[in-house]
Amino acid sequence: MTKLKIEDLDKIAEDVRRKMTIREGGGKVKITVHMGTCGIAAGARTVMSAFLNEIDIHNIKDVIITTSGCAGLCSKEPMATVEYGEQAPVKYIELNETKVKKIFDDHVLKGKFVQEYALAIGSERIQ
């Protein structure tokens, strides 16, 4: 086994901090990739990987990424919901890697949702 370097320990510590942020609910943006069977069949894993790649490229530490089951719109998969601060959640549809990059650059980094990829703004609530 190779010896660990200080840089290796720093990377491990950063990974632990990032996971703790996710567990504690910290972060200014939450991205939920809908990964029901229909979503996975339509390419949700590729969408998830694309979001994770953008987080790594931009070295972002305050974005939570999670998954959910089916969102109920199989014909619009793959889908993701972006929640930015106190803004209403935005559900994006028919995603691919190119759309993910645009959503990440505009919505996640700048807080401006991408209307042409959005199905809905807001969420349904039963009171």
C-alpha positions as CSV (number, residue, x, y, z in Angstrom):
1,M,0.0,0.0,0.0
2,T,1.3,3.5,-0.9
3,K,1.8,6.1,1.8
4,L,-0.7,8.9,2.1
5,K,0.5,12.4,1.4
6,I,-0.8,15.6,3.0
7,E,-2.7,16.3,-0.2
8,D,-4.4,12.9,0.1
9,L,-5.5,13.7,3.6
10,D,-6.8,17.1,2.6
11,K,-8.9,15.5,-0.2
12,I,-10.3,13.0,2.3
13,A,-11.2,15.7,4.7
14,E,-12.9,17.8,2.0
15,D,-14.9,14.8,0.9
16,V,-16.1,14.3,4.5
17,R,-17.0,18.0,4.8
18,R,-19.0,17.9,1.6
19,K,-20.9,14.8,2.8
20,M,-21.6,16.4,6.1
21,T,-23.0,19.5,4.3
22,I,-25.4,17.2,2.4
23,R,-26.5,15.4,5.6
24,E,-27.0,18.6,7.5
25,G,-29.0,20.2,4.7
26,G,-26.5,23.0,4.1
27,G,-26.1,24.5,0.7
28,K,-27.6,27.3,-1.3
29,V,-28.7,25.0,-4.1
30,K,-30.3,21.6,-4.1
31,I,-30.5,19.5,-7.3
32,T,-32.8,16.5,-7.3
33,V,-32.3,14.1,-10.2
34,H,-35.5,12.0,-10.7
35,M,-34.3,8.4,-11.0
36,G,-37.3,6.2,-11.1
37,T,-37.2,3.3,-13.5
38,C,-38.4,5.5,-16.4
39,G,-35.9,8.2,-15.6
40,I,-33.0,5.7,-15.5
41,A,-34.1,4.2,-18.8
42,A,-34.3,7.7,-20.3
43,G,-30.7,8.6,-19.2
44,A,-31.0,10.0,-15.6
45,R,-27.6,8.4,-14.7
46,T,-25.9,10.4,-17.4
47,V,-27.7,13.6,-16.1
48,M,-26.6,12.8,-12.6
49,S,-23.0,12.3,-13.8
50,A,-23.2,15.6,-15.7
51,F,-24.3,17.5,-12.6
52,L,-21.6,15.9,-10.5
53,N,-19.0,16.7,-13.2
54,E,-20.1,20.4,-13.2
55,I,-19.8,20.5,-9.4
56,D,-16.3,19.2,-9.6
57,I,-15.3,21.4,-12.5
58,H,-16.4,24.6,-10.6
59,N,-15.2,23.2,-7.3
60,I,-18.6,24.0,-5.8
61,K,-19.1,23.2,-2.1
62,D,-22.6,24.6,-1.4
63,V,-24.6,22.5,-3.8
64,I,-26.5,19.5,-2.6
65,I,-27.3,16.8,-5.1
66,T,-29.7,14.1,-4.4
67,T,-32.1,11.6,-6.1
68,S,-35.8,10.8,-6.0
69,G,-38.1,8.3,-7.5
70,C,-40.4,8.9,-10.4
71,A,-41.8,12.4,-10.7
72,G,-44.9,11.1,-12.6
73,L,-44.1,12.4,-16.0
74,C,-42.4,9.5,-17.7
75,S,-42.6,11.0,-21.2
76,K,-40.6,14.0,-20.0
77,E,-37.7,12.1,-18.5
78,P,-34.8,12.5,-17.7
79,M,-35.8,15.3,-15.2
80,A,-34.3,17.2,-12.4
81,T,-35.5,19.8,-10.0
82,V,-33.3,22.8,-8.9
83,E,-34.1,24.6,-5.7
84,Y,-32.1,27.9,-5.4
85,G,-32.2,29.5,-2.0
86,E,-35.7,30.8,-1.3
87,Q,-36.8,30.8,-4.9
88,A,-39.5,28.4,-6.0
89,P,-38.2,25.0,-7.3
90,V,-37.9,24.6,-11.0
91,K,-38.5,21.2,-12.7
92,Y,-36.4,20.7,-15.8
93,I,-37.4,18.1,-18.4
94,E,-35.9,16.1,-21.3
95,L,-32.4,16.7,-20.0
96,N,-29.0,15.8,-21.6
97,E,-25.4,16.8,-20.8
98,T,-25.6,20.0,-22.9
99,K,-28.8,21.2,-21.1
100,V,-27.3,20.3,-17.7
101,K,-24.3,22.5,-18.4
102,K,-26.6,25.4,-19.3
103,I,-28.8,24.9,-16.3
104,F,-25.7,24.7,-14.1
105,D,-24.1,27.8,-15.5
106,D,-27.3,29.9,-15.4
107,H,-29.4,28.6,-12.6
108,V,-27.0,27.0,-10.1
109,L,-24.2,29.5,-10.5
110,K,-26.2,32.7,-11.2
111,G,-29.7,32.0,-9.9
112,K,-31.4,32.6,-13.2
113,F,-33.6,29.7,-14.3
114,V,-33.5,28.4,-17.9
115,Q,-37.0,28.9,-19.1
116,E,-36.7,26.9,-22.4
117,Y,-35.9,23.7,-20.4
118,A,-38.4,24.2,-17.6
119,L,-41.7,22.4,-17.2
120,A,-42.8,24.1,-14.1
121,I,-41.9,26.6,-11.4
122,G,-43.1,26.0,-7.9
123,S,-44.3,22.9,-6.2
124,E,-47.6,21.3,-5.5
125,R,-48.6,21.5,-1.8
126,I,-51.4,20.1,0.1
127,Q,-52.3,22.2,3.1
